[in-house]
Amino acid sequence: MNITEALRSAEARLSAAGTDTPRLDAEVLLAHATGKSRSRLCLDHNDPLDPDIAERFESWVDKRSTGCPVAYMTGVREFWSIPIRVTPDVLIPRPETETVVEEAIKAAREMKGPLKILDLCTGSGCIAAALASEISYAEITLTDISEEALAVARLNLDSAGVRTKFCAGDLFQPIDGEKLGPFDLIASNPPYVATEDMATLPRDVRDFEPEKALAAGPGGLDFIGRILEDAWRHLRPGGWLVMEVGAGQSEATVGIATGLDRYDTIRTTKDLAGIDRVVSVRVNNWSRSN
């Protein structure tokens, strides 16, 4: 079997299994199996496959056919043009989360001097890694309730070039315990999938990505509400919270923030699909003294 035949066969099987991008998935998996780039596969399309490589590739196609995400097999997903390591202990970084990075950078540019940043619910550490690549003068603290996720985040921040600290615990609990902060900026992609919507998620998300990084109670606002209620205590006056929310949740999120009377600026930002994806709030000047 040569490269063209292997790709054609894999594409047909993945299409029959109902995957959304069968050709792309087949090319990524074969590139990973051979150590070639996708463009090199095209150039070498008539080359025969080594039997061991063919066997490995076939096993990955079988696994992908069951819904297993490609990134969990290759162990990497690009985010903000950075290769981010992933395992089944963390969510796979998604393009819409880059909107969090964009808004966090905007907020950071309003501030002067060294910045203290908190990446709350860090997961793979993709947000922190992206911010570290853009804000070299930052000190970044990463928290997650999962020790396994923090181990992945450590790998992704290993060569970030900024000071980092990793804390395990539920939301702000490790921050309070170690008396860290106040921070200039908090960035977060918390769980926000409503319990009633979990069963409707795509198979590769529902059956393979960590549930505790997704599920957020009825309505999906449990973590969003808790973060808004506590973030102002951990931000300096004028500091920003930049948080990803689910489709259709921005209005309720803005309502919670407005009702707390702790934030003087509240704004929403759409992702590339036109969905209100990020809510950013700035702490007013008197909150930390009250």
Secondary structure, 3 states (H helix, E strand, C coil): CEHHHHHHHHHHHHHHCCCCCHHHHHHHHHHHHHCCCHHHHHHCCCCECCHHHHHHHHHHHHHHHCCCCHHHHHCEEEECCEEEECCCCCCCCCHHHHHHHHHHHHHHHCCCCCEEEEEECCCCCHHHHHHHHHCCCEEEEEEECCHHHHHHHHHHHCCCCCEEEEEECCCCHHHHHCCCCCEEEEEECCCCECHHHHHHCCHHHHCCCCHHHCECCHHHCHHHHHHHHHHHHHEEEEEEEEEECCCCCHHHHHHHHHHHCCEEEEEEEECCCCCEEEEEEEECCCHHHC
